[in-house]
Amino acid sequence: MPRVAAIDCGTNSIRLLVAELTRRHDGSVDLRDLHREMRVVRLGQGVDATGRLAPEALERTREALAAYTVAARRKGAEQVRMVATSATRDAENRDEFFAMTREVLGVEAEVITGDEEARLSFTGAVGEQDPDDGPFLVADVGGGSTELVLGTWDGARAEILGAKSVDIGCVRITERALPTDPPTDADVEAARGLAREVLTGAFDVVDVAKAQTWIGVAGTVTTLSAVAQNLPEYDSQATHLSTMTRATLDRVTAELLAADHDARAANPVIHPGRVDVIGGGALVVQTLADELAQRGGPDRLVVSEKDILDGIALSLA
C-alpha cells in the first residue's frame, strides 16, 4: 500500500504525519509512522472577534505548509490529504486560505464538518485499545472546538454511537473569557460557566453514561499529562496511554491558572505556542471531567497521542 501524508490544520496548530500503510489478512490496516511534526500557527487568531483570518496567521500557516510539503516528498508520500477545521469554517476570507493551500501543497484542503472531525479522531484514538474496554468516549479538545464521539471498536472497525462538535476550545475560551493573565477568580468562574453551557450541546447528543473508557486526544490533553508528570522535557512516549484522575486534572488546572505567562513559559513541556492558551484548555478538560462525573460517565482520562491525524492517514487506505 502507498505511503501517505496527512495534514490536520486546526485553530491553534497544524500537524503532519507521513505514514506507511499495510493491510493485514483480516482487512484491517496497520499504520507505521515515518515522520510526525507539529507547529503552532494560531490560524484562528482573532477569528472569534473579527470573523476573518489574520494576514500574519495565514503567513505562519503558509510557512508551515511549505516545510511539510518538502518533508512529505522526501519521505515518498504518494497521496496527501489535508483537513481544516474550526477556524476556516468560521472565517469570511476562507477563500484566501484555500488559494494558499492549493498553491503551496498542490491539493485542495477539505473543510470537514464537526461530526466528521469527531469520527476521524475516534478512528485514530481507539486503534490501540482493547475492544473489551469499550464503548469508548473520545474527546478532542482543539483550539476553537471540542468534539465528543462515543463508539465501539472490534479491533478492525469502529461503530459510531453518537458524535457532536461544539464551539469551545483553548483559543476560543481564552479570547472570550480569560482577558487577564493570570485570570481573576471571577474570570475563571465565567470561563467555566461558558464551557459548561457550550458543552451541554454535546452531552445532549452523546450519551456518555454508556462509555466505559474516556480517551483524550490532541495537544491540550497531552500537554496536561506532561505537566502532571512533571517531565523534564516533552516526551510523547511518556504521555501516550498515560492516565489522569479528576484529582490530578483539578491540581494541574489550578496550577496553570494561578501561573503567569513567564511561569508557564518556563515549563519545558509547554510548547511556546500553547503558553497563552493552556490554562483555558485545562478549564475545558476539567469541565468535561466534572460533567462526566455528574452524568455517570468514566472518571479517569486516558491520554492518547493517536488522534485525528492517524484517522486522516487511515482514510487514505
C-alpha positions as CSV (number, residue, x, y, z in Angstrom):
1,M,0.0,0.0,0.0
2,P,1.2,3.6,-0.6
3,R,3.0,5.9,1.7
4,V,0.6,8.7,2.7
5,A,0.8,12.2,4.2
6,A,-1.9,13.5,6.5
7,I,-2.2,17.2,7.5
8,D,-4.5,18.4,10.2
9,C,-4.9,22.2,10.2
10,G,-6.7,23.3,13.4
11,T,-7.4,26.6,15.1
12,N,-4.1,26.6,17.0
13,S,-1.8,24.1,15.4
14,I,-1.0,22.4,12.1
15,R,0.4,18.9,12.1
16,L,1.9,16.5,9.6
17,L,2.0,12.7,9.6
18,V,3.8,10.7,6.9
19,A,3.0,7.0,7.3
20,E,3.3,3.7,5.6
21,L,0.1,1.7,5.5
22,T,-0.1,-2.1,5.4
23,R,-3.3,-4.2,5.0
24,R,-3.5,-7.2,7.3
25,H,-5.1,-10.5,6.4
26,D,-8.3,-9.6,8.3
27,G,-8.7,-6.5,6.2
28,S,-7.6,-4.1,8.9
29,V,-4.8,-1.6,8.2
30,D,-1.5,-1.2,10.1
31,L,-0.1,2.3,10.3
32,R,3.7,2.8,10.7
33,D,4.9,6.3,11.4
34,L,7.6,7.7,9.2
35,H,7.5,11.3,10.3
36,R,5.4,13.4,12.7
37,E,5.6,17.2,13.1
38,M,3.6,19.9,14.8
39,R,3.8,23.7,14.5
40,V,1.7,26.2,16.4
41,V,0.5,28.7,13.8
42,R,-2.6,30.2,15.6
43,L,-4.6,30.2,12.4
44,G,-7.7,31.1,14.4
45,Q,-6.1,34.2,15.9
46,G,-8.9,36.8,16.4
47,V,-11.4,34.9,14.2
48,D,-13.9,34.7,17.0
49,A,-13.9,38.6,17.3
50,T,-13.3,39.7,13.7
51,G,-14.7,36.8,11.6
52,R,-11.6,36.9,9.5
53,L,-8.3,35.0,9.3
54,A,-5.5,37.4,10.2
55,P,-2.8,38.1,7.5
56,E,0.0,37.1,9.8
57,A,-1.8,33.9,10.8
58,L,-2.1,33.0,7.1
59,E,1.6,33.6,6.6
60,R,2.6,31.4,9.5
61,T,0.4,28.7,8.1
62,R,2.0,29.1,4.6
63,E,5.5,28.7,6.0
64,A,4.5,25.6,7.9
65,L,2.8,24.1,4.8
66,A,5.9,24.8,2.6
67,A,8.0,22.9,5.1
68,Y,5.5,20.0,5.3
69,T,5.4,19.7,1.5
70,V,9.1,19.2,1.4
71,A,9.1,16.6,4.2
72,A,6.2,14.6,2.6
73,R,8.1,14.5,-0.7
74,R,11.3,13.4,1.0
75,K,9.5,10.6,2.7
76,G,8.0,9.4,-0.5
77,A,4.3,10.2,0.2
78,E,2.2,9.3,-2.8
79,Q,-1.1,10.5,-1.5
80,V,-1.8,13.6,0.6
81,R,-5.0,14.6,2.4
82,M,-5.3,17.9,4.3
83,V,-8.3,18.7,6.5
84,A,-9.1,22.1,8.0
85,T,-11.4,22.6,10.9
86,S,-13.0,25.2,13.1
87,A,-11.1,28.4,12.2
88,T,-11.7,28.0,8.4
89,R,-15.3,27.0,8.9
90,D,-15.9,30.4,10.6
91,A,-13.8,32.8,8.5
92,E,-15.2,35.3,6.0
93,N,-12.0,35.2,4.0
94,R,-11.6,31.5,3.9
95,D,-11.1,31.6,0.1
96,E,-7.6,33.2,0.7
97,F,-6.7,30.2,2.8
98,F,-7.8,27.7,0.2
99,A,-6.0,29.5,-2.6
100,M,-2.8,29.5,-0.4
101,T,-3.1,25.8,0.3
102,R,-3.6,24.9,-3.3
103,E,-0.6,26.9,-4.3
104,V,1.8,25.6,-1.7
105,L,0.6,22.0,-1.2
106,G,-0.8,21.2,-4.6
107,V,-4.0,19.7,-3.3
108,E,-7.3,21.1,-2.0
109,A,-7.7,21.4,1.7
110,E,-11.0,19.9,2.9
111,V,-13.2,21.8,5.4
112,I,-14.8,18.9,7.3
113,T,-17.8,19.1,9.4
114,G,-17.5,18.9,13.2
115,D,-19.1,15.4,13.1
116,E,-16.6,14.2,10.5
117,E,-13.8,15.6,12.6
118,A,-15.1,13.6,15.6
119,R,-15.3,10.4,13.6
120,L,-11.7,10.7,12.3
121,S,-10.5,11.5,15.8
122,F,-12.3,8.4,17.1
123,T,-10.8,6.1,14.5
124,G,-7.3,7.4,15.2
125,A,-7.7,7.2,19.0
126,V,-9.1,3.7,19.5
127,G,-6.7,1.8,17.3
128,E,-4.5,0.5,20.1
129,Q,-7.3,0.0,22.6
130,D,-8.6,-3.4,23.8
131,P,-12.2,-3.8,22.3
132,D,-13.4,-5.2,25.7
133,D,-12.7,-1.7,27.3
134,G,-15.4,-0.1,25.1
135,P,-17.7,1.6,24.5
136,F,-15.2,4.4,24.2
137,L,-15.7,8.2,24.6
138,V,-13.1,10.2,22.7
139,A,-12.8,13.9,23.5
140,D,-10.8,16.1,21.1
141,V,-10.2,19.5,22.7
142,G,-8.9,21.7,20.0
143,G,-8.3,25.5,19.6
144,G,-11.8,26.5,18.5
145,S,-13.9,23.5,19.0
146,T,-14.3,20.3,21.1
147,E,-15.6,17.0,19.7
148,L,-17.1,14.2,21.6
149,V,-17.7,10.8,20.0
150,L,-19.0,7.6,21.5
151,G,-18.4,4.3,19.8
152,T,-17.2,0.7,19.9
153,W,-14.1,-0.9,18.3
154,D,-13.8,-4.5,17.4
155,G,-10.1,-4.4,16.6
156,A,-10.6,-3.6,12.9
157,R,-13.7,-1.4,12.5
158,A,-15.3,1.4,14.6
159,E,-19.1,1.8,15.1
160,I,-20.1,5.3,16.0
161,L,-22.9,5.5,18.5
162,G,-23.0,9.3,18.8
163,A,-20.9,12.3,17.9
164,K,-21.1,16.1,18.3
165,S,-18.8,19.1,17.8
166,V,-19.3,22.3,19.8
167,D,-17.6,25.7,19.6
168,I,-15.4,25.7,22.6
169,G,-11.6,25.2,22.8
170,C,-8.4,26.5,24.3
171,V,-8.1,29.6,22.0
172,R,-11.8,30.4,21.9
173,I,-12.4,30.2,25.6
174,T,-9.2,32.3,26.3
175,E,-10.2,35.0,23.9
176,R,-13.8,35.1,25.1
177,A,-13.5,34.8,28.9
178,L,-9.9,35.0,30.2
179,P,-8.8,38.6,29.4
180,T,-6.2,38.9,32.2
181,D,-3.0,36.9,32.9
182,P,-3.2,35.2,35.3
183,P,-7.0,35.3,35.3
184,T,-9.0,36.6,38.2
185,D,-11.3,34.2,40.1
186,A,-14.3,35.9,38.5
187,D,-12.8,35.4,35.0
188,V,-12.2,31.7,35.8
189,E,-15.8,31.2,37.0
190,A,-17.1,33.0,33.9
191,A,-15.0,30.8,31.7
192,R,-16.1,27.7,33.5
193,G,-19.7,28.7,33.1
194,L,-19.2,29.3,29.4
195,A,-17.5,25.9,28.9
196,R,-20.3,24.2,30.8
197,E,-23.0,26.0,28.7
198,V,-21.5,25.2,25.4
199,L,-20.5,21.6,26.2
200,T,-24.2,20.9,27.2
201,G,-24.9,20.8,23.4
202,A,-22.6,17.8,23.1
203,F,-23.8,16.0,26.2
204,D,-27.4,16.4,24.9
205,V,-26.4,14.3,21.8
206,V,-23.8,11.9,23.1
207,D,-24.9,9.5,25.9
208,V,-21.7,9.5,27.9
209,A,-23.2,7.2,30.6
210,K,-22.7,4.3,28.1
211,A,-19.0,4.9,28.0
212,Q,-16.6,2.6,29.8
213,T,-13.3,4.3,28.8
214,W,-12.7,8.0,28.3
215,I,-9.8,8.9,25.9
216,G,-8.5,12.4,25.5
217,V,-6.6,13.4,22.3
218,A,-4.7,16.4,20.8
219,G,-2.2,18.9,22.2
220,T,-4.1,20.3,25.2
221,V,-4.7,16.9,26.7
222,T,-1.2,15.6,26.0
223,T,0.4,18.8,27.4
224,L,-1.7,18.4,30.6
225,S,-0.4,14.9,31.0
226,A,3.2,16.1,30.6
227,V,2.7,18.8,33.1
228,A,1.1,16.4,35.6
229,Q,4.0,14.0,35.3
230,N,6.5,16.9,35.8
231,L,8.5,15.7,32.8
232,P,11.9,17.4,32.2
233,E,11.0,17.7,28.5
234,Y,8.1,16.8,26.4
235,D,8.1,13.0,25.8
236,S,5.3,11.5,23.7
237,Q,6.2,8.0,24.8
238,A,5.6,9.1,28.4
239,T,2.3,10.8,27.7
240,H,0.8,8.2,25.3
241,L,-1.6,5.9,27.2
242,S,-0.9,7.7,30.5
243,T,-3.9,8.3,32.8
244,M,-5.2,11.3,34.8
245,T,-7.7,11.2,37.6
246,R,-10.1,14.0,38.4
247,A,-7.9,15.0,41.3
248,T,-4.9,15.3,39.0
249,L,-6.9,17.4,36.5
250,D,-8.0,19.7,39.3
251,R,-4.5,20.1,40.6
252,V,-2.9,20.8,37.2
253,T,-5.7,23.2,36.1
254,A,-5.4,25.2,39.3
255,E,-1.6,25.4,38.9
256,L,-1.8,26.6,35.3
257,L,-4.5,29.2,36.1
258,A,-2.5,30.6,39.0
259,A,0.7,30.9,37.0
260,D,1.5,34.0,34.9
261,H,2.9,33.9,31.3
262,D,6.5,33.8,32.4
263,A,5.9,30.9,34.8
264,R,4.1,28.8,32.1
265,A,6.7,29.7,29.5
266,A,9.4,28.4,31.8
267,N,7.8,24.9,31.9
268,P,9.8,22.9,29.3
269,V,6.8,20.7,28.3
270,I,4.5,23.5,27.3
271,H,5.1,24.4,23.7
272,P,5.6,28.2,23.2
273,G,2.5,28.4,21.1
274,R,0.4,26.9,23.9
275,V,1.7,29.1,26.7
276,D,-1.1,31.7,26.4
277,V,-4.0,29.2,25.9
278,I,-3.2,26.1,28.0
279,G,-5.0,27.4,31.1
280,G,-8.2,27.8,29.0
281,G,-7.7,24.4,27.6
282,A,-7.3,22.9,31.0
283,L,-10.6,24.5,32.1
284,V,-12.4,22.8,29.2
285,V,-10.9,19.4,30.1
286,Q,-11.7,19.9,33.8
287,T,-15.3,20.9,32.9
288,L,-15.6,17.7,30.8
289,A,-14.5,15.7,33.7
290,D,-17.0,17.3,36.1
291,E,-19.8,16.8,33.6
292,L,-18.9,13.2,33.0
293,A,-18.9,12.5,36.8
294,Q,-22.4,14.1,37.1
295,R,-23.7,12.1,34.2
296,G,-22.4,8.7,35.2
297,G,-19.5,8.6,32.7
298,P,-15.9,7.4,33.2
299,D,-13.9,9.2,35.9
300,R,-10.4,8.6,34.6
301,L,-8.9,10.1,31.5
302,V,-6.7,8.0,29.2
303,V,-4.3,10.2,27.2
304,S,-3.6,9.3,23.6
305,E,-1.0,10.7,21.1
306,K,-3.0,9.0,18.4
307,D,-5.9,11.1,17.1
308,I,-7.4,12.8,14.0
309,L,-4.1,12.8,12.2
310,D,-3.9,9.0,12.4
311,G,-7.6,8.9,11.3
312,I,-6.9,11.0,8.3
313,A,-3.9,8.8,7.2
314,L,-6.1,5.6,7.7
315,S,-8.8,7.2,5.5
316,L,-6.3,7.0,2.6
317,A,-6.1,3.2,2.8
